[in-house]
């Protein structure tokens, strides 16, 4: 491994605005360039603007009806 690659941090793009961000401990908000970009991104997740695609699985206890399950005599 080269000594210069250890001392030179990798530069990544801020996922929110695209600004260059050095991937180093000094970059407090990495991978974001600032707290503002970090909070905007968090807000987008919280308001479900971002979603992970998938199929919702049915609730195992849900039979599809509106009636509650019968009571058991134990």
N, CA, C and O atoms as a GROMACS GRO file, in nm:
protein
  296
    1UNK      N    1   0.084  -0.118   0.000
    1UNK     CA    2   0.000   0.000   0.000
    1UNK      C    3   0.089   0.124   0.000
    1UNK      O    4   0.193   0.127   0.066
    2UNK      N    5   0.048   0.224  -0.073
    2UNK     CA    6   0.126   0.347  -0.082
    2UNK      C    7   0.098   0.435   0.038
    2UNK      O    8  -0.016   0.440   0.086
    3UNK      N    9   0.199   0.505   0.085
    3UNK     CA   10   0.185   0.594   0.200
    3UNK      C   11   0.093   0.712   0.167
    3UNK      O   12   0.021   0.760   0.255
    4UNK      N   13   0.094   0.759   0.044
    4UNK     CA   14   0.012   0.873   0.008
    4UNK      C   15  -0.136   0.838   0.005
    4UNK      O   16  -0.219   0.926   0.029
    5UNK      N   17  -0.173   0.712  -0.022
    5UNK     CA   18  -0.314   0.675  -0.024
    5UNK      C   19  -0.372   0.671   0.116
    5UNK      O   20  -0.493   0.687   0.133
    6UNK      N   21  -0.288   0.649   0.219
    6UNK     CA   22  -0.334   0.648   0.357
    6UNK      C   23  -0.363   0.791   0.404
    6UNK      O   24  -0.461   0.813   0.476
    7UNK      N   25  -0.281   0.886   0.366
    7UNK     CA   26  -0.297   1.023   0.413
    7UNK      C   27  -0.397   1.104   0.332
    7UNK      O   28  -0.446   1.207   0.379
    8UNK      N   29  -0.429   1.062   0.211
    8UNK     CA   30  -0.523   1.135   0.126
    8UNK      C   31  -0.661   1.070   0.136
    8UNK      O   32  -0.679   0.957   0.089
    9UNK      N   33  -0.758   1.140   0.197
    9UNK     CA   34  -0.891   1.079   0.210
    9UNK      C   35  -0.963   1.072   0.075
    9UNK      O   36  -0.942   1.154  -0.014
   10UNK      N   37  -1.046   0.973   0.064
   10UNK     CA   38  -1.131   0.958  -0.055
   10UNK      C   39  -1.234   1.070  -0.056
   10UNK      O   40  -1.284   1.109   0.050
   11UNK      N   41  -1.265   1.122  -0.172
   11UNK     CA   42  -1.365   1.227  -0.187
   11UNK      C   43  -1.493   1.162  -0.239
   11UNK      O   44  -1.492   1.091  -0.340
   12UNK      N   45  -1.604   1.186  -0.168
   12UNK     CA   46  -1.734   1.134  -0.209
   12UNK      C   47  -1.828   1.251  -0.232
   12UNK      O   48  -1.804   1.362  -0.183
   13UNK      N   49  -1.933   1.228  -0.306
   13UNK     CA   50  -2.033   1.331  -0.331
   13UNK      C   51  -2.140   1.326  -0.222
   13UNK      O   52  -2.186   1.219  -0.185
   14UNK      N   53  -2.179   1.442  -0.172
   14UNK     CA   54  -2.288   1.450  -0.075
   14UNK      C   55  -2.413   1.392  -0.142
   14UNK      O   56  -2.448   1.433  -0.252
   15UNK      N   57  -2.481   1.297  -0.078
   15UNK     CA   58  -2.599   1.236  -0.140
   15UNK      C   59  -2.713   1.335  -0.162
   15UNK      O   60  -2.802   1.309  -0.243
   16UNK      N   61  -2.712   1.445  -0.092
   16UNK     CA   62  -2.822   1.542  -0.104
   16UNK      C   63  -2.795   1.646  -0.213
   16UNK      O   64  -2.879   1.668  -0.300
   17UNK      N   65  -2.677   1.710  -0.206
   17UNK     CA   66  -2.651   1.822  -0.299
   17UNK      C   67  -2.537   1.795  -0.397
   17UNK      O   68  -2.520   1.871  -0.493
   18UNK      N   69  -2.461   1.690  -0.375
   18UNK     CA   70  -2.354   1.655  -0.467
   18UNK      C   71  -2.221   1.724  -0.439
   18UNK      O   72  -2.126   1.704  -0.515
   19UNK      N   73  -2.212   1.803  -0.333
   19UNK     CA   74  -2.085   1.871  -0.300
   19UNK      C   75  -1.979   1.767  -0.263
   19UNK      O   76  -2.011   1.662  -0.207
   20UNK      N   77  -1.853   1.795  -0.294
   20UNK     CA   78  -1.747   1.700  -0.258
   20UNK      C   79  -1.725   1.697  -0.106
   20UNK      O   80  -1.718   1.801  -0.040
   21UNK      N   81  -1.713   1.575  -0.051
   21UNK     CA   82  -1.693   1.556   0.092
   21UNK      C   83  -1.576   1.462   0.112
   21UNK      O   84  -1.580   1.349   0.062
   22UNK      N   85  -1.471   1.504   0.182
   22UNK     CA   86  -1.361   1.412   0.210
   22UNK      C   87  -1.407   1.306   0.311
   22UNK      O   88  -1.466   1.339   0.414
   23UNK      N   89  -1.379   1.178   0.282
   23UNK     CA   90  -1.418   1.069   0.372
   23UNK      C   91  -1.309   1.057   0.479
   23UNK      O   92  -1.218   0.976   0.467
   24UNK      N   93  -1.321   1.140   0.582
   24UNK     CA   94  -1.221   1.147   0.688
   24UNK      C   95  -1.291   1.184   0.819
   24UNK      O   96  -1.400   1.240   0.816
   25UNK      N   97  -1.229   1.153   0.932
   25UNK     CA   98  -1.290   1.186   1.062
   25UNK      C   99  -1.322   1.335   1.077
   25UNK      O  100  -1.412   1.370   1.154
   26UNK      N  101  -1.251   1.421   1.008
   26UNK     CA  102  -1.277   1.565   1.018
   26UNK      C  103  -1.409   1.605   0.952
   26UNK      O  104  -1.462   1.712   0.981
   27UNK      N  105  -1.462   1.520   0.865
   27UNK     CA  106  -1.590   1.549   0.799
   27UNK      C  107  -1.702   1.501   0.892
   27UNK      O  108  -1.744   1.386   0.887
   28UNK      N  109  -1.746   1.591   0.974
   28UNK     CA  110  -1.838   1.558   1.083
   28UNK      C  111  -1.971   1.498   1.036
   28UNK      O  112  -2.027   1.413   1.105
   29UNK      N  113  -2.021   1.538   0.921
   29UNK     CA  114  -2.154   1.495   0.876
   29UNK      C  115  -2.148   1.392   0.764
   29UNK      O  116  -2.249   1.366   0.700
   30UNK      N  117  -2.031   1.334   0.740
   30UNK     CA  118  -2.017   1.243   0.626
   30UNK      C  119  -2.121   1.133   0.630
   30UNK      O  120  -2.152   1.084   0.738
   31UNK      N  121  -2.176   1.092   0.520
   31UNK     CA  122  -2.139   1.128   0.384
   31UNK      C  123  -2.197   1.261   0.337
   31UNK      O  124  -2.180   1.300   0.222
   32UNK      N  125  -2.267   1.331   0.426
   32UNK     CA  126  -2.324   1.460   0.388
   32UNK      C  127  -2.223   1.571   0.407
   32UNK      O  128  -2.128   1.557   0.484
   33UNK      N  129  -2.243   1.681   0.336
   33UNK     CA  130  -2.149   1.793   0.346
   33UNK      C  131  -2.178   1.881   0.466
   33UNK      O  132  -2.090   1.954   0.513
   34UNK      N  133  -2.302   1.875   0.518
   34UNK     CA  134  -2.339   1.963   0.629
   34UNK      C  135  -2.454   1.901   0.708
   34UNK      O  136  -2.517   1.804   0.664
   35UNK      N  137  -2.479   1.957   0.824
   35UNK     CA  138  -2.592   1.911   0.905
   35UNK      C  139  -2.723   1.938   0.831
   35UNK      O  140  -2.817   1.859   0.841
   36UNK      N  141  -2.729   2.048   0.759
   36UNK     CA  142  -2.850   2.082   0.683
   36UNK      C  143  -2.885   1.971   0.584
   36UNK      O  144  -3.000   1.926   0.581
   37UNK      N  145  -2.787   1.927   0.504
   37UNK     CA  146  -2.813   1.820   0.408
   37UNK      C  147  -2.854   1.691   0.479
   37UNK      O  148  -2.942   1.619   0.432
   38UNK      N  149  -2.790   1.663   0.591
   38UNK     CA  150  -2.822   1.543   0.668
   38UNK      C  151  -2.967   1.547   0.716
   38UNK      O  152  -3.040   1.448   0.704
   39UNK      N  153  -3.010   1.662   0.770
   39UNK     CA  154  -3.146   1.674   0.823
   39UNK      C  155  -3.252   1.675   0.713
   39UNK      O  156  -3.361   1.622   0.732
   40UNK      N  157  -3.221   1.733   0.598
   40UNK     CA  158  -3.314   1.729   0.486
   40UNK      C  159  -3.335   1.585   0.442
   40UNK      O  160  -3.448   1.543   0.416
   41UNK      N  161  -3.227   1.508   0.434
   41UNK     CA  162  -3.237   1.368   0.395
   41UNK      C  163  -3.316   1.288   0.498
   41UNK      O  164  -3.400   1.206   0.461
   42UNK      N  165  -3.290   1.311   0.626
   42UNK     CA  166  -3.364   1.242   0.731
   42UNK      C  167  -3.513   1.274   0.723
   42UNK      O  168  -3.597   1.186   0.740
   43UNK      N  169  -3.545   1.400   0.697
   43UNK     CA  170  -3.685   1.440   0.681
   43UNK      C  171  -3.752   1.370   0.565
   43UNK      O  172  -3.870   1.334   0.573
   44UNK      N  173  -3.679   1.350   0.456
   44UNK     CA  174  -3.736   1.279   0.341
   44UNK      C  175  -3.768   1.134   0.376
   44UNK      O  176  -3.869   1.081   0.331
   45UNK      N  177  -3.683   1.071   0.455
   45UNK     CA  178  -3.713   0.934   0.501
   45UNK      C  179  -3.832   0.935   0.596
   45UNK      O  180  -3.919   0.848   0.587
   46UNK      N  181  -3.837   1.031   0.688
   46UNK     CA  182  -3.944   1.037   0.788
   46UNK      C  183  -4.081   1.061   0.725
   46UNK      O  184  -4.181   1.011   0.774
   47UNK      N  185  -4.085   1.137   0.617
   47UNK     CA  186  -4.212   1.163   0.550
   47UNK      C  187  -4.242   1.060   0.440
   47UNK      O  188  -4.337   1.076   0.363
   48UNK      N  189  -4.161   0.956   0.435
   48UNK     CA  190  -4.176   0.846   0.341
   48UNK      C  191  -4.162   0.888   0.194
   48UNK      O  192  -4.219   0.827   0.105
   49UNK      N  193  -4.085   0.996   0.173
   49UNK     CA  194  -4.055   1.033   0.034
   49UNK      C  195  -3.966   0.927  -0.028
   49UNK      O  196  -3.978   0.895  -0.147
   50UNK      N  197  -3.876   0.873   0.053
   50UNK     CA  198  -3.794   0.760   0.010
   50UNK      C  199  -3.859   0.634   0.063
   50UNK      O  200  -3.902   0.629   0.178
   51UNK      N  201  -3.867   0.534  -0.020
   51UNK     CA  202  -3.923   0.405   0.022
   51UNK      C  203  -3.840   0.294  -0.037
   51UNK      O  204  -3.787   0.304  -0.148
   52UNK      N  205  -3.828   0.188   0.039
   52UNK     CA  206  -3.761   0.069  -0.011
   52UNK      C  207  -3.868  -0.018  -0.073
   52UNK      O  208  -3.963  -0.057  -0.004
   53UNK      N  209  -3.856  -0.051  -0.204
   53UNK     CA  210  -3.962  -0.128  -0.269
   53UNK      C  211  -3.972  -0.269  -0.212
   53UNK      O  212  -3.872  -0.329  -0.172
   54UNK      N  213  -4.092  -0.318  -0.211
   54UNK     CA  214  -4.115  -0.453  -0.163
   54UNK      C  215  -4.263  -0.482  -0.157
   54UNK      O  216  -4.346  -0.392  -0.174
   55UNK      N  217  -4.294  -0.605  -0.133
   55UNK     CA  218  -4.433  -0.647  -0.122
   55UNK      C  219  -4.466  -0.660   0.025
   55UNK      O  220  -4.393  -0.724   0.101
   56UNK      N  221  -4.577  -0.598   0.065
   56UNK     CA  222  -4.618  -0.608   0.204
   56UNK      C  223  -4.674  -0.747   0.229
   56UNK      O  224  -4.759  -0.795   0.154
   57UNK      N  225  -4.626  -0.811   0.333
   57UNK     CA  226  -4.677  -0.942   0.367
   57UNK      C  227  -4.798  -0.926   0.459
   57UNK      O  228  -4.801  -0.835   0.542
   58UNK      N  229  -4.897  -1.012   0.444
   58UNK     CA  230  -5.016  -0.999   0.528
   58UNK      C  231  -4.983  -1.033   0.674
   58UNK      O  232  -4.891  -1.111   0.702
   59UNK      N  233  -5.058  -0.974   0.763
   59UNK     CA  234  -5.042  -1.003   0.905
   59UNK      C  235  -5.083  -1.148   0.928
   59UNK      O  236  -5.192  -1.187   0.888
   60UNK      N  237  -4.998  -1.229   0.992
   60UNK     CA  238  -5.030  -1.372   1.009
   60UNK      C  239  -5.158  -1.396   1.088
   60UNK      O  240  -5.220  -1.501   1.071
   61UNK      N  241  -5.198  -1.304   1.175
   61UNK     CA  242  -5.320  -1.322   1.252
   61UNK      C  243  -5.443  -1.263   1.186
   61UNK      O  244  -5.552  -1.270   1.242
   62UNK      N  245  -5.427  -1.205   1.070
   62UNK     CA  246  -5.538  -1.139   1.001
   62UNK      C  247  -5.602  -1.235   0.902
   62UNK      O  248  -5.538  -1.281   0.809
   63UNK      N  249  -5.732  -1.264   0.924
   63UNK     CA  250  -5.803  -1.352   0.831
   63UNK      C  251  -5.876  -1.272   0.723
   63UNK      O  252  -5.945  -1.330   0.638
   64UNK      N  253  -5.861  -1.142   0.727
   64UNK     CA  254  -5.922  -1.057   0.625
   64UNK      C  255  -6.057  -1.003   0.664
   64UNK      O  256  -6.108  -0.912   0.598
   65UNK      N  257  -6.117  -1.055   0.772
   65UNK     CA  258  -6.248  -1.008   0.815
   65UNK      C  259  -6.238  -0.902   0.921
   65UNK      O  260  -6.130  -0.872   0.972
   66UNK      N  261  -6.354  -0.844   0.954
   66UNK     CA  262  -6.358  -0.739   1.055
   66UNK      C  263  -6.397  -0.792   1.192
   66UNK      O  264  -6.400  -0.716   1.289
   67UNK      N  265  -6.425  -0.920   1.202
   67UNK     CA  266  -6.467  -0.976   1.330
   67UNK      C  267  -6.347  -1.023   1.410
   67UNK      O  268  -6.249  -1.073   1.353
   68UNK      N  269  -6.354  -1.007   1.541
   68UNK     CA  270  -6.242  -1.056   1.623
   68UNK      C  271  -6.242  -1.208   1.630
   68UNK      O  272  -6.345  -1.271   1.607
   69UNK      N  273  -6.129  -1.268   1.662
   69UNK     CA  274  -6.124  -1.414   1.670
   69UNK      C  275  -6.212  -1.463   1.787
   69UNK      O  276  -6.232  -1.390   1.884
   70UNK      N  277  -6.264  -1.585   1.777
   70UNK     CA  278  -6.350  -1.635   1.885
   70UNK      C  279  -6.272  -1.654   2.014
   70UNK      O  280  -6.152  -1.683   2.011
   71UNK      N  281  -6.340  -1.638   2.128
   71UNK     CA  282  -6.277  -1.657   2.257
   71UNK      C  283  -6.262  -1.807   2.283
   71UNK      O  284  -6.347  -1.886   2.243
   72UNK      N  285  -6.155  -1.842   2.349
   72UNK     CA  286  -6.129  -1.983   2.380
   72UNK      C  287  -6.170  -2.012   2.524
   72UNK      O  288  -6.153  -1.927   2.612
   73UNK      N  289  -6.224  -2.130   2.548
   73UNK     CA  290  -6.260  -2.173   2.682
   73UNK      C  291  -6.148  -2.262   2.736
   73UNK      O  292  -6.152  -2.384   2.721
   74UNK      N  293  -6.049  -2.201   2.799
   74UNK     CA  294  -5.938  -2.280   2.855
   74UNK      C  295  -5.954  -2.304   3.000
   74UNK      O  296  -5.869  -2.368   3.062
   0.00000   0.00000   0.00000
